[in-house]
């Protein structure tokens, strides 16, 4: 069990976490530009840090190639993600934060809390499998449950599913979804895709109680759905 003082630096943890997150969400090869955008830094800053991470044995990266975590790098990333997602869950469940407020708080706390503290949080919460945004919480041993999911933006018209995950990097988008009464566990049907980059028309709610609304592409790109249970 590690204490905060025995871990990699905050910047190293931030980088491996972002690489893992980009890999996990399946948005294609992890590139320097994608990392720079997520971290709000320059491409040259990312390149410099990747050289350091390569020397530490945390990433595998060749010039002009994509970025991949080594086994050691993935283990470090999962440890950070466990702390981050359990902290988000605790802030919502125990302290009454809303789901758009917790990301920035957890970004700070994840680097300073001990693993013992995080394990106590997990036990207190009943060992949750997902955080308030539906992101899977790695176990203490570093395993992550796999689920069959699909981005709503990539679904075909007529697809029905349950919202199981929402990208949490944009608080404004989370607030917008909350205002639209769209959240985790909701049944959703993609009724129509408007042409020329127009909105998606979706139906939400249980059969017989559905309401229809337009959903912008940016919002649809943040929503992950899983197949709806057949009995519903």
Secondary structure, DSSP 8 states (H G I E B T S, - for coil): ---GGGS--HHHHHHHHHHHHHHHTT-SS--HHHHHHHHT--HHHHHHHHHHHHHTTSEEE-TTS-EEE-HHHHHHHHHHHHHHHHHHHHHHHTT---TTTHHHHHHHHTTTS-HHHHHHHHHHTT--SB-TT--B---TTS-------EEGGG--TT-EEEEEEE--S-HHHHHHHHHTT--TT-EEEEEEE-TTT--EEEEESSTTS-EEEEE-HHHHTTEEEEE--TT-
